[in-house]
Amino acid sequence: MSRTDVQQILEMIDRLSEGERELLEQRLAQRAEAEWRKEAEQARREATARGIDQTAVDEAVRKRRYGR
């Protein structure tokens, strides 16, 4: 996607009504949430495959945060 394409999209967004812009924001938020959930699930599967459980994660965070 070129800078021109991006600029055109931004101009289109600027021409949206308030209601249309709110709808766009909601849809973008839904997409971001869906992507986050997908990535989180993939990370959980990888962690499980490596034998990493929540207790191990908590312990690593504690050690990193508090140096113990």
PDB file of N, CA, C, O and CB in Angstrom:
ATOM      1  N   MET A   1       0.858  -1.165   0.000  1.00  0.00           N
ATOM      2  CA  MET A   1       0.000   0.000   0.000  1.00  0.00           C
ATOM      3  C   MET A   1       0.907   1.231   0.000  1.00  0.00           C
ATOM      4  O   MET A   1       1.850   1.317   0.786  1.00  0.00           O
ATOM      5  CB  MET A   1      -0.978  -0.004   1.232  1.00  0.00           C
ATOM      6  N   SER A   2       0.620   2.152  -0.862  1.00  0.00           N
ATOM      7  CA  SER A   2       1.459   3.340  -0.993  1.00  0.00           C
ATOM      8  C   SER A   2       1.001   4.458  -0.060  1.00  0.00           C
ATOM      9  O   SER A   2      -0.081   4.395   0.524  1.00  0.00           O
ATOM     10  CB  SER A   2       1.452   3.832  -2.436  1.00  0.00           C
ATOM     11  N   ARG A   3       1.830   5.462   0.067  1.00  0.00           N
ATOM     12  CA  ARG A   3       1.466   6.634   0.867  1.00  0.00           C
ATOM     13  C   ARG A   3       0.203   7.285   0.309  1.00  0.00           C
ATOM     14  O   ARG A   3      -0.633   7.784   1.063  1.00  0.00           O
ATOM     15  CB  ARG A   3       2.627   7.655   0.899  1.00  0.00           C
ATOM     16  N   THR A   4       0.072   7.278  -1.017  1.00  0.00           N
ATOM     17  CA  THR A   4      -1.108   7.865  -1.654  1.00  0.00           C
ATOM     18  C   THR A   4      -2.362   7.109  -1.247  1.00  0.00           C
ATOM     19  O   THR A   4      -3.386   7.720  -0.945  1.00  0.00           O
ATOM     20  CB  THR A   4      -0.960   7.863  -3.186  1.00  0.00           C
ATOM     21  N   ASP A   5      -2.288   5.787  -1.237  1.00  0.00           N
ATOM     22  CA  ASP A   5      -3.429   4.966  -0.821  1.00  0.00           C
ATOM     23  C   ASP A   5      -3.822   5.284   0.622  1.00  0.00           C
ATOM     24  O   ASP A   5      -5.001   5.447   0.937  1.00  0.00           O
ATOM     25  CB  ASP A   5      -3.097   3.463  -0.964  1.00  0.00           C
ATOM     26  N   VAL A   6      -2.833   5.368   1.475  1.00  0.00           N
ATOM     27  CA  VAL A   6      -3.089   5.654   2.886  1.00  0.00           C
ATOM     28  C   VAL A   6      -3.728   7.032   3.017  1.00  0.00           C
ATOM     29  O   VAL A   6      -4.690   7.205   3.766  1.00  0.00           O
ATOM     30  CB  VAL A   6      -1.779   5.577   3.717  1.00  0.00           C
ATOM     31  N   GLN A   7      -3.198   8.004   2.295  1.00  0.00           N
ATOM     32  CA  GLN A   7      -3.752   9.351   2.364  1.00  0.00           C
ATOM     33  C   GLN A   7      -5.202   9.363   1.889  1.00  0.00           C
ATOM     34  O   GLN A   7      -6.039  10.050   2.474  1.00  0.00           O
ATOM     35  CB  GLN A   7      -2.910  10.321   1.527  1.00  0.00           C
ATOM     36  N   GLN A   8      -5.502   8.612   0.837  1.00  0.00           N
ATOM     37  CA  GLN A   8      -6.877   8.541   0.335  1.00  0.00           C
ATOM     38  C   GLN A   8      -7.812   7.928   1.374  1.00  0.00           C
ATOM     39  O   GLN A   8      -8.938   8.390   1.561  1.00  0.00           O
ATOM     40  CB  GLN A   8      -6.929   7.725  -0.965  1.00  0.00           C
ATOM     41  N   ILE A   9      -7.340   6.897   2.038  1.00  0.00           N
ATOM     42  CA  ILE A   9      -8.151   6.254   3.081  1.00  0.00           C
ATOM     43  C   ILE A   9      -8.419   7.240   4.213  1.00  0.00           C
ATOM     44  O   ILE A   9      -9.546   7.338   4.700  1.00  0.00           O
ATOM     45  CB  ILE A   9      -7.444   4.985   3.628  1.00  0.00           C
ATOM     46  N   LEU A  10      -7.394   7.965   4.629  1.00  0.00           N
ATOM     47  CA  LEU A  10      -7.571   8.944   5.701  1.00  0.00           C
ATOM     48  C   LEU A  10      -8.554  10.043   5.294  1.00  0.00           C
ATOM     49  O   LEU A  10      -9.357  10.494   6.111  1.00  0.00           O
ATOM     50  CB  LEU A  10      -6.221   9.561   6.084  1.00  0.00           C
ATOM     51  N   GLU A  11      -8.492  10.461   4.066  1.00  0.00           N
ATOM     52  CA  GLU A  11      -9.434  11.473   3.576  1.00  0.00           C
ATOM     53  C   GLU A  11     -10.861  10.927   3.567  1.00  0.00           C
ATOM     54  O   GLU A  11     -11.808  11.646   3.885  1.00  0.00           O
ATOM     55  CB  GLU A  11      -9.036  11.940   2.162  1.00  0.00           C
ATOM     56  N   MET A  12     -11.008   9.659   3.204  1.00  0.00           N
ATOM     57  CA  MET A  12     -12.332   9.037   3.227  1.00  0.00           C
ATOM     58  C   MET A  12     -12.868   8.985   4.660  1.00  0.00           C
ATOM     59  O   MET A  12     -14.045   9.250   4.903  1.00  0.00           O
ATOM     60  CB  MET A  12     -12.276   7.612   2.619  1.00  0.00           C
ATOM     61  N   ILE A  13     -11.995   8.644   5.594  1.00  0.00           N
ATOM     62  CA  ILE A  13     -12.401   8.594   6.999  1.00  0.00           C
ATOM     63  C   ILE A  13     -12.840   9.976   7.466  1.00  0.00           C
ATOM     64  O   ILE A  13     -13.829  10.111   8.187  1.00  0.00           O
ATOM     65  CB  ILE A  13     -11.250   8.068   7.886  1.00  0.00           C
ATOM     66  N   ASP A  14     -12.107  10.992   7.055  1.00  0.00           N
ATOM     67  CA  ASP A  14     -12.459  12.363   7.439  1.00  0.00           C
ATOM     68  C   ASP A  14     -13.832  12.769   6.929  1.00  0.00           C
ATOM     69  O   ASP A  14     -14.486  13.620   7.532  1.00  0.00           O
ATOM     70  CB  ASP A  14     -11.419  13.333   6.919  1.00  0.00           C
ATOM     71  N   ARG A  15     -14.278  12.175   5.830  1.00  0.00           N
ATOM     72  CA  ARG A  15     -15.580  12.520   5.258  1.00  0.00           C
ATOM     73  C   ARG A  15     -16.736  11.735   5.876  1.00  0.00           C
ATOM     74  O   ARG A  15     -17.897  12.021   5.582  1.00  0.00           O
ATOM     75  CB  ARG A  15     -15.558  12.285   3.769  1.00  0.00           C
ATOM     76  N   LEU A  16     -16.447  10.768   6.712  1.00  0.00           N
ATOM     77  CA  LEU A  16     -17.499   9.984   7.355  1.00  0.00           C
ATOM     78  C   LEU A  16     -18.275  10.831   8.351  1.00  0.00           C
ATOM     79  O   LEU A  16     -17.744  11.759   8.960  1.00  0.00           O
ATOM     80  CB  LEU A  16     -16.905   8.762   8.055  1.00  0.00           C
ATOM     81  N   SER A  17     -19.542  10.484   8.497  1.00  0.00           N
ATOM     82  CA  SER A  17     -20.341  11.126   9.543  1.00  0.00           C
ATOM     83  C   SER A  17     -19.872  10.598  10.899  1.00  0.00           C
ATOM     84  O   SER A  17     -19.129   9.619  10.970  1.00  0.00           O
ATOM     85  CB  SER A  17     -21.877  10.859   9.334  1.00  0.00           C
ATOM     86  N   GLU A  18     -20.306  11.245  11.958  1.00  0.00           N
ATOM     87  CA  GLU A  18     -19.923  10.811  13.299  1.00  0.00           C
ATOM     88  C   GLU A  18     -20.361   9.361  13.546  1.00  0.00           C
ATOM     89  O   GLU A  18     -19.602   8.564  14.098  1.00  0.00           O
ATOM     90  CB  GLU A  18     -20.538  11.746  14.363  1.00  0.00           C
ATOM     91  N   GLY A  19     -21.576   9.032  13.139  1.00  0.00           N
ATOM     92  CA  GLY A  19     -22.079   7.676  13.327  1.00  0.00           C
ATOM     93  C   GLY A  19     -21.283   6.651  12.544  1.00  0.00           C
ATOM     94  O   GLY A  19     -20.984   5.567  13.045  1.00  0.00           O
ATOM     95  N   GLU A  20     -20.942   6.996  11.318  1.00  0.00           N
ATOM     96  CA  GLU A  20     -20.147   6.081  10.492  1.00  0.00           C
ATOM     97  C   GLU A  20     -18.748   5.903  11.079  1.00  0.00           C
ATOM     98  O   GLU A  20     -18.193   4.804  11.063  1.00  0.00           O
ATOM     99  CB  GLU A  20     -20.052   6.604   9.042  1.00  0.00           C
ATOM    100  N   ARG A  21     -18.193   6.983  11.591  1.00  0.00           N
ATOM    101  CA  ARG A  21     -16.863   6.901  12.188  1.00  0.00           C
ATOM    102  C   ARG A  21     -16.889   6.044  13.451  1.00  0.00           C
ATOM    103  O   ARG A  21     -15.964   5.269  13.694  1.00  0.00           O
ATOM    104  CB  ARG A  21     -16.330   8.305  12.509  1.00  0.00           C
ATOM    105  N   GLU A  22     -17.935   6.180  14.248  1.00  0.00           N
ATOM    106  CA  GLU A  22     -18.068   5.337  15.442  1.00  0.00           C
ATOM    107  C   GLU A  22     -18.171   3.871  15.054  1.00  0.00           C
ATOM    108  O   GLU A  22     -17.561   3.011  15.689  1.00  0.00           O
ATOM    109  CB  GLU A  22     -19.298   5.752  16.268  1.00  0.00           C
ATOM    110  N   LEU A  23     -18.950   3.584  14.001  1.00  0.00           N
ATOM    111  CA  LEU A  23     -19.076   2.209  13.526  1.00  0.00           C
ATOM    112  C   LEU A  23     -17.722   1.680  13.058  1.00  0.00           C
ATOM    113  O   LEU A  23     -17.358   0.543  13.358  1.00  0.00           O
ATOM    114  CB  LEU A  23     -20.107   2.124  12.385  1.00  0.00           C
ATOM    115  N   LEU A  24     -16.979   2.508  12.323  1.00  0.00           N
ATOM    116  CA  LEU A  24     -15.647   2.114  11.866  1.00  0.00           C
ATOM    117  C   LEU A  24     -14.749   1.800  13.062  1.00  0.00           C
ATOM    118  O   LEU A  24     -14.047   0.788  13.061  1.00  0.00           O
ATOM    119  CB  LEU A  24     -15.017   3.228  10.997  1.00  0.00           C
ATOM    120  N   GLU A  25     -14.769   2.652  14.068  1.00  0.00           N
ATOM    121  CA  GLU A  25     -13.950   2.428  15.259  1.00  0.00           C
ATOM    122  C   GLU A  25     -14.334   1.127  15.964  1.00  0.00           C
ATOM    123  O   GLU A  25     -13.466   0.389  16.430  1.00  0.00           O
ATOM    124  CB  GLU A  25     -14.088   3.606  16.224  1.00  0.00           C
ATOM    125  N   GLN A  26     -15.629   0.851  16.039  1.00  0.00           N
ATOM    126  CA  GLN A  26     -16.086  -0.396  16.659  1.00  0.00           C
ATOM    127  C   GLN A  26     -15.586  -1.604  15.875  1.00  0.00           C
ATOM    128  O   GLN A  26     -15.099  -2.572  16.460  1.00  0.00           O
ATOM    129  CB  GLN A  26     -17.622  -0.424  16.750  1.00  0.00           C
ATOM    130  N   ARG A  27     -15.707  -1.544  14.552  1.00  0.00           N
ATOM    131  CA  ARG A  27     -15.270  -2.666  13.717  1.00  0.00           C
ATOM    132  C   ARG A  27     -13.762  -2.877  13.819  1.00  0.00           C
ATOM    133  O   ARG A  27     -13.296  -4.015  13.872  1.00  0.00           O
ATOM    134  CB  ARG A  27     -15.667  -2.428  12.254  1.00  0.00           C
ATOM    135  N   LEU A  28     -13.000  -1.789  13.846  1.00  0.00           N
ATOM    136  CA  LEU A  28     -11.550  -1.914  13.991  1.00  0.00           C
ATOM    137  C   LEU A  28     -11.188  -2.494  15.354  1.00  0.00           C
ATOM    138  O   LEU A  28     -10.266  -3.303  15.463  1.00  0.00           O
ATOM    139  CB  LEU A  28     -10.871  -0.551  13.800  1.00  0.00           C
ATOM    140  N   ALA A  29     -11.905  -2.084  16.384  1.00  0.00           N
ATOM    141  CA  ALA A  29     -11.669  -2.627  17.725  1.00  0.00           C
ATOM    142  C   ALA A  29     -11.993  -4.122  17.761  1.00  0.00           C
ATOM    143  O   ALA A  29     -11.276  -4.904  18.386  1.00  0.00           O
ATOM    144  CB  ALA A  29     -12.518  -1.869  18.776  1.00  0.00           C
ATOM    145  N   GLN A  30     -13.082  -4.515  17.083  1.00  0.00           N
ATOM    146  CA  GLN A  30     -13.444  -5.937  17.031  1.00  0.00           C
ATOM    147  C   GLN A  30     -12.363  -6.741  16.317  1.00  0.00           C
ATOM    148  O   GLN A  30     -12.015  -7.842  16.746  1.00  0.00           O
ATOM    149  CB  GLN A  30     -14.803  -6.127  16.321  1.00  0.00           C
ATOM    150  N   ARG A  31     -11.839  -6.197  15.241  1.00  0.00           N
ATOM    151  CA  ARG A  31     -10.761  -6.878  14.512  1.00  0.00           C
ATOM    152  C   ARG A  31      -9.531  -7.036  15.387  1.00  0.00           C
ATOM    153  O   ARG A  31      -8.924  -8.106  15.434  1.00  0.00           O
ATOM    154  CB  ARG A  31     -10.399  -6.108  13.236  1.00  0.00           C
ATOM    155  N   ALA A  32      -9.165  -5.959  16.083  1.00  0.00           N
ATOM    156  CA  ALA A  32      -7.987  -6.007  16.949  1.00  0.00           C
ATOM    157  C   ALA A  32      -8.179  -7.031  18.058  1.00  0.00           C
ATOM    158  O   ALA A  32      -7.255  -7.777  18.381  1.00  0.00           O
ATOM    159  CB  ALA A  32      -7.699  -4.623  17.551  1.00  0.00           C
ATOM    160  N   GLU A  33      -9.370  -7.074  18.642  1.00  0.00           N
ATOM    161  CA  GLU A  33      -9.664  -8.038  19.704  1.00  0.00           C
ATOM    162  C   GLU A  33      -9.589  -9.467  19.168  1.00  0.00           C
ATOM    163  O   GLU A  33      -9.024 -10.346  19.819  1.00  0.00           O
ATOM    164  CB  GLU A  33     -11.056  -7.768  20.310  1.00  0.00           C
ATOM    165  N   ALA A  34     -10.149  -9.697  17.999  1.00  0.00           N
ATOM    166  CA  ALA A  34     -10.120 -11.035  17.403  1.00  0.00           C
ATOM    167  C   ALA A  34      -8.679 -11.462  17.113  1.00  0.00           C
ATOM    168  O   ALA A  34      -8.309 -12.615  17.337  1.00  0.00           O
ATOM    169  CB  ALA A  34     -10.961 -11.068  16.106  1.00  0.00           C
ATOM    170  N   GLU A  35      -7.886 -10.540  16.621  1.00  0.00           N
ATOM    171  CA  GLU A  35      -6.481 -10.850  16.330  1.00  0.00           C
ATOM    172  C   GLU A  35      -5.732 -11.161  17.619  1.00  0.00           C
ATOM    173  O   GLU A  35      -4.941 -12.103  17.670  1.00  0.00           O
ATOM    174  CB  GLU A  35      -5.803  -9.676  15.586  1.00  0.00           C
ATOM    175  N   TRP A  36      -5.983 -10.362  18.670  1.00  0.00           N
ATOM    176  CA  TRP A  36      -5.320 -10.592  19.952  1.00  0.00           C
ATOM    177  C   TRP A  36      -5.693 -11.972  20.489  1.00  0.00           C
ATOM    178  O   TRP A  36      -4.827 -12.720  20.942  1.00  0.00           O
ATOM    179  CB  TRP A  36      -5.701  -9.492  20.973  1.00  0.00           C
ATOM    180  N   ARG A  37      -6.982 -12.307  20.437  1.00  0.00           N
ATOM    181  CA  ARG A  37      -7.423 -13.617  20.935  1.00  0.00           C
ATOM    182  C   ARG A  37      -6.758 -14.756  20.168  1.00  0.00           C
ATOM    183  O   ARG A  37      -6.339 -15.751  20.760  1.00  0.00           O
ATOM    184  CB  ARG A  37      -8.950 -13.740  20.832  1.00  0.00           C
ATOM    185  N   LYS A  38      -6.664 -14.608  18.859  1.00  0.00           N
ATOM    186  CA  LYS A  38      -6.031 -15.635  18.027  1.00  0.00           C
ATOM    187  C   LYS A  38      -4.559 -15.796  18.411  1.00  0.00           C
ATOM    188  O   LYS A  38      -4.077 -16.918  18.567  1.00  0.00           O
ATOM    189  CB  LYS A  38      -6.158 -15.276  16.524  1.00  0.00           C
ATOM    190  N   GLU A  39      -3.850 -14.681  18.563  1.00  0.00           N
ATOM    191  CA  GLU A  39      -2.441 -14.741  18.934  1.00  0.00           C
ATOM    192  C   GLU A  39      -2.254 -15.295  20.340  1.00  0.00           C
ATOM    193  O   GLU A  39      -1.314 -16.051  20.588  1.00  0.00           O
ATOM    194  CB  GLU A  39      -1.813 -13.361  18.834  1.00  0.00           C
ATOM    195  N   ALA A  40      -3.132 -14.930  21.253  1.00  0.00           N
ATOM    196  CA  ALA A  40      -3.042 -15.440  22.619  1.00  0.00           C
ATOM    197  C   ALA A  40      -3.254 -16.950  22.645  1.00  0.00           C
ATOM    198  O   ALA A  40      -2.549 -17.669  23.354  1.00  0.00           O
ATOM    199  CB  ALA A  40      -4.071 -14.744  23.523  1.00  0.00           C
ATOM    200  N   GLU A  41      -4.214 -17.424  21.880  1.00  0.00           N
ATOM    201  CA  GLU A  41      -4.471 -18.868  21.825  1.00  0.00           C
ATOM    202  C   GLU A  41      -3.268 -19.602  21.234  1.00  0.00           C
ATOM    203  O   GLU A  41      -2.895 -20.673  21.713  1.00  0.00           O
ATOM    204  CB  GLU A  41      -5.740 -19.163  20.991  1.00  0.00           C
ATOM    205  N   GLN A  42      -2.673 -19.037  20.210  1.00  0.00           N
ATOM    206  CA  GLN A  42      -1.492 -19.654  19.620  1.00  0.00           C
ATOM    207  C   GLN A  42      -0.345 -19.702  20.633  1.00  0.00           C
ATOM    208  O   GLN A  42       0.361 -20.706  20.727  1.00  0.00           O
ATOM    209  CB  GLN A  42      -1.061 -18.886  18.357  1.00  0.00           C
ATOM    210  N   ALA A  43      -0.162 -18.625  21.384  1.00  0.00           N
ATOM    211  CA  ALA A  43       0.889 -18.591  22.406  1.00  0.00           C
ATOM    212  C   ALA A  43       0.626 -19.626  23.487  1.00  0.00           C
ATOM    213  O   ALA A  43       1.559 -20.270  23.967  1.00  0.00           O
ATOM    214  CB  ALA A  43       0.989 -17.193  23.030  1.00  0.00           C
ATOM    215  N   ARG A  44      -0.636 -19.795  23.875  1.00  0.00           N
ATOM    216  CA  ARG A  44      -0.980 -20.811  24.882  1.00  0.00           C
ATOM    217  C   ARG A  44      -0.660 -22.212  24.377  1.00  0.00           C
ATOM    218  O   ARG A  44      -0.117 -23.036  25.113  1.00  0.00           O
ATOM    219  CB  ARG A  44      -2.470 -20.718  25.256  1.00  0.00           C
ATOM    220  N   ARG A  45      -1.000 -22.478  23.111  1.00  0.00           N
ATOM    221  CA  ARG A  45      -0.707 -23.803  22.540  1.00  0.00           C
ATOM    222  C   ARG A  45       0.797 -24.057  22.509  1.00  0.00           C
ATOM    223  O   ARG A  45       1.255 -25.149  22.844  1.00  0.00           O
ATOM    224  CB  ARG A  45      -1.293 -23.924  21.116  1.00  0.00           C
ATOM    225  N   GLU A  46       1.559 -23.047  22.107  1.00  0.00           N
ATOM    226  CA  GLU A  46       3.014 -23.201  22.058  1.00  0.00           C
ATOM    227  C   GLU A  46       3.584 -23.418  23.458  1.00  0.00           C
ATOM    228  O   GLU A  46       4.473 -24.249  23.648  1.00  0.00           O
ATOM    229  CB  GLU A  46       3.663 -21.968  21.406  1.00  0.00           C
ATOM    230  N   ALA A  47       3.075 -22.676  24.429  1.00  0.00           N
ATOM    231  CA  ALA A  47       3.554 -22.831  25.804  1.00  0.00           C
ATOM    232  C   ALA A  47       3.233 -24.229  26.321  1.00  0.00           C
ATOM    233  O   ALA A  47       4.079 -24.865  26.950  1.00  0.00           O
ATOM    234  CB  ALA A  47       2.926 -21.762  26.724  1.00  0.00           C
ATOM    235  N   THR A  48       2.035 -24.707  26.066  1.00  0.00           N
ATOM    236  CA  THR A  48       1.637 -26.043  26.499  1.00  0.00           C
ATOM    237  C   THR A  48       2.534 -27.094  25.855  1.00  0.00           C
ATOM    238  O   THR A  48       2.956 -28.044  26.515  1.00  0.00           O
ATOM    239  CB  THR A  48       0.159 -26.311  26.151  1.00  0.00           C
ATOM    240  N   ALA A  49       2.824 -26.924  24.574  1.00  0.00           N
ATOM    241  CA  ALA A  49       3.688 -27.875  23.864  1.00  0.00           C
ATOM    242  C   ALA A  49       5.095 -27.896  24.452  1.00  0.00           C
ATOM    243  O   ALA A  49       5.780 -28.918  24.397  1.00  0.00           O
ATOM    244  CB  ALA A  49       3.753 -27.527  22.374  1.00  0.00           C
ATOM    245  N   ARG A  50       5.523 -26.775  25.011  1.00  0.00           N
ATOM    246  CA  ARG A  50       6.855 -26.686  25.605  1.00  0.00           C
ATOM    247  C   ARG A  50       6.845 -27.028  27.091  1.00  0.00           C
ATOM    248  O   ARG A  50       7.882 -26.981  27.752  1.00  0.00           O
ATOM    249  CB  ARG A  50       7.421 -25.293  25.404  1.00  0.00           C
ATOM    250  N   GLY A  51       5.679 -27.369  27.607  1.00  0.00           N
ATOM    251  CA  GLY A  51       5.574 -27.731  29.018  1.00  0.00           C
ATOM    252  C   GLY A  51       5.561 -26.541  29.962  1.00  0.00           C
ATOM    253  O   GLY A  51       5.879 -26.675  31.143  1.00  0.00           O
ATOM    254  N   ILE A  52       5.194 -25.382  29.444  1.00  0.00           N
ATOM    255  CA  ILE A  52       5.139 -24.179  30.264  1.00  0.00           C
ATOM    256  C   ILE A  52       3.702 -23.966  30.723  1.00  0.00           C
ATOM    257  O   ILE A  52       2.792 -23.844  29.904  1.00  0.00           O
ATOM    258  CB  ILE A  52       5.664 -22.939  29.482  1.00  0.00           C
ATOM    259  N   ASP A  53       3.503 -23.922  32.045  1.00  0.00           N
ATOM    260  CA  ASP A  53       2.165 -23.689  32.572  1.00  0.00           C
ATOM    261  C   ASP A  53       2.098 -22.314  33.237  1.00  0.00           C
ATOM    262  O   ASP A  53       3.098 -21.598  33.291  1.00  0.00           O
ATOM    263  CB  ASP A  53       1.773 -24.799  33.576  1.00  0.00           C
ATOM    264  N   GLN A  54       0.936 -21.951  33.735  1.00  0.00           N
ATOM    265  CA  GLN A  54       0.757 -20.625  34.331  1.00  0.00           C
ATOM    266  C   GLN A  54       1.656 -20.416  35.541  1.00  0.00           C
ATOM    267  O   GLN A  54       2.135 -19.307  35.776  1.00  0.00           O
ATOM    268  CB  GLN A  54      -0.693 -20.423  34.731  1.00  0.00           C
ATOM    269  N   THR A  55       1.884 -21.468  36.302  1.00  0.00           N
ATOM    270  CA  THR A  55       2.760 -21.366  37.463  1.00  0.00           C
ATOM    271  C   THR A  55       4.172 -20.977  37.029  1.00  0.00           C
ATOM    272  O   THR A  55       4.804 -20.133  37.664  1.00  0.00           O
ATOM    273  CB  THR A  55       2.784 -22.695  38.242  1.00  0.00           C
ATOM    274  N   ALA A  56       4.667 -21.582  35.961  1.00  0.00           N
ATOM    275  CA  ALA A  56       6.003 -21.253  35.451  1.00  0.00           C
ATOM    276  C   ALA A  56       6.062 -19.811  34.959  1.00  0.00           C
ATOM    277  O   ALA A  56       7.060 -19.121  35.165  1.00  0.00           O
ATOM    278  CB  ALA A  56       6.396 -22.211  34.316  1.00  0.00           C
ATOM    279  N   VAL A  57       5.010 -19.364  34.318  1.00  0.00           N
ATOM    280  CA  VAL A  57       4.949 -17.979  33.845  1.00  0.00           C
ATOM    281  C   VAL A  57       4.974 -17.030  35.036  1.00  0.00           C
ATOM    282  O   VAL A  57       5.742 -16.068  35.053  1.00  0.00           O
ATOM    283  CB  VAL A  57       3.678 -17.740  32.987  1.00  0.00           C
ATOM    284  N   ASP A  58       4.140 -17.301  36.024  1.00  0.00           N
ATOM    285  CA  ASP A  58       4.091 -16.451  37.212  1.00  0.00           C
ATOM    286  C   ASP A  58       5.450 -16.377  37.906  1.00  0.00           C
ATOM    287  O   ASP A  58       5.875 -15.306  38.338  1.00  0.00           O
ATOM    288  CB  ASP A  58       3.037 -16.969  38.187  1.00  0.00           C
ATOM    289  N   GLU A  59       6.123 -17.514  38.011  1.00  0.00           N
ATOM    290  CA  GLU A  59       7.433 -17.568  38.651  1.00  0.00           C
ATOM    291  C   GLU A  59       8.457 -16.752  37.861  1.00  0.00           C
ATOM    292  O   GLU A  59       9.257 -16.026  38.452  1.00  0.00           O
ATOM    293  CB  GLU A  59       7.903 -19.025  38.787  1.00  0.00           C
ATOM    294  N   ALA A  60       8.439 -16.865  36.541  1.00  0.00           N
ATOM    295  CA  ALA A  60       9.371 -16.100  35.708  1.00  0.00           C
ATOM    296  C   ALA A  60       9.121 -14.600  35.839  1.00  0.00           C
ATOM    297  O   ALA A  60      10.068 -13.815  35.891  1.00  0.00           O
ATOM    298  CB  ALA A  60       9.250 -16.526  34.239  1.00  0.00           C
ATOM    299  N   VAL A  61       7.864 -14.204  35.891  1.00  0.00           N
ATOM    300  CA  VAL A  61       7.521 -12.785  36.061  1.00  0.00           C
ATOM    301  C   VAL A  61       7.995 -12.302  37.426  1.00  0.00           C
ATOM    302  O   VAL A  61       8.571 -11.221  37.541  1.00  0.00           O
ATOM    303  CB  VAL A  61       5.990 -12.560  35.908  1.00  0.00           C
ATOM    304  N   ARG A  62       7.756 -13.093  38.446  1.00  0.00           N
ATOM    305  CA  ARG A  62       8.176 -12.717  39.797  1.00  0.00           C
ATOM    306  C   ARG A  62       9.692 -12.549  39.860  1.00  0.00           C
ATOM    307  O   ARG A  62      10.186 -11.571  40.421  1.00  0.00           O
ATOM    308  CB  ARG A  62       7.714 -13.772  40.823  1.00  0.00           C
ATOM    309  N   LYS A  63      10.424 -13.491  39.290  1.00  0.00           N
ATOM    310  CA  LYS A  63      11.888 -13.408  39.297  1.00  0.00           C
ATOM    311  C   LYS A  63      12.370 -12.183  38.533  1.00  0.00           C
ATOM    312  O   LYS A  63      13.292 -11.493  38.967  1.00  0.00           O
ATOM    313  CB  LYS A  63      12.500 -14.677  38.693  1.00  0.00           C
ATOM    314  N   ARG A  64      11.750 -11.924  37.409  1.00  0.00           N
ATOM    315  CA  ARG A  64      12.157 -10.763  36.598  1.00  0.00           C
ATOM    316  C   ARG A  64      11.828  -9.456  37.321  1.00  0.00           C
ATOM    317  O   ARG A  64      12.636  -8.527  37.345  1.00  0.00           O
ATOM    318  CB  ARG A  64      11.457 -10.795  35.214  1.00  0.00           C
ATOM    319  N   ARG A  65      10.657  -9.400  37.897  1.00  0.00           N
ATOM    320  CA  ARG A  65      10.193  -8.183  38.544  1.00  0.00           C
ATOM    321  C   ARG A  65      10.940  -7.901  39.845  1.00  0.00           C
ATOM    322  O   ARG A  65      11.324  -6.763  40.119  1.00  0.00           O
ATOM    323  CB  ARG A  65       8.709  -8.280  38.815  1.00  0.00           C
ATOM    324  N   TYR A  66      11.142  -8.952  40.645  1.00  0.00           N
ATOM    325  CA  TYR A  66      11.715  -8.763  41.987  1.00  0.00           C
ATOM    326  C   TYR A  66      13.128  -9.311  42.135  1.00  0.00           C
ATOM    327  O   TYR A  66      13.733  -9.175  43.199  1.00  0.00           O
ATOM    328  CB  TYR A  66      10.831  -9.416  43.007  1.00  0.00           C
ATOM    329  N   GLY A  67      13.657  -9.920  41.095  1.00  0.00           N
ATOM    330  CA  GLY A  67      15.018 -10.417  41.137  1.00  0.00           C
ATOM    331  C   GLY A  67      15.283 -11.543  42.104  1.00  0.00           C
ATOM    332  O   GLY A  67      16.396 -11.684  42.610  1.00  0.00           O
ATOM    333  N   ARG A  68      14.254 -12.359  42.369  1.00  0.00           N
ATOM    334  CA  ARG A  68      14.422 -13.476  43.314  1.00  0.00           C
ATOM    335  C   ARG A  68      14.185 -14.783  42.630  1.00  0.00           C
ATOM    336  O   ARG A  68      14.280 -15.836  43.260  1.00  0.00           O
ATOM    337  CB  ARG A  68      13.482 -13.341  44.503  1.00  0.00           C
TER     338      ARG A  68
END
